[in-house]
Amino acid sequence: MNRLSIAVAAAFALSMSGCAVQKTLTPIGGSRSDGVVKLAFTVDMFEKPVVDEQQGASAARQRCSAWGYSDAEPFGGRNVQCINSTYQGCNQWQVTVEYQCTGQPEATTSTPPSKPATTTYEDHPGG
């Protein structure tokens, strides 16, 4: 093999190995009443995602805390779904992780809504 062939083969091998890319788990949904938080990140073709699980757990705890729960635990496992497909196959995926909020949610007291102030045409600026 000549040097050019070796260089081309090495470049091809490196390009196919993928790059390590830091990914952040971001809240994308969930259910306050069920105490479930969904976090996700996207992965492009040839990327090797590096995920900070502690950051994800912290984001889930923050959402659960806002709902009145005391903590969050991962359900375990991940759901991977193709979100960009071409004739050559999938080239982008969404990875979703679900967390269960734990601890009793604080009781919420609801107060009846106050009567909204009404604005008549005459009271409107410029009217």
Secondary structure, DSSP 8 states (H G I E B T S, - for coil): --HHHHHHHHHHHHHHH-EEEEE--EEEEEETTTTEEEEEEEEETTEEEEE-HHHHHHHHHHHHHHTT-SEEEE-SS-EEEEEEEETTEEEEEEEEEEEEEES-----------------TTTSTT-
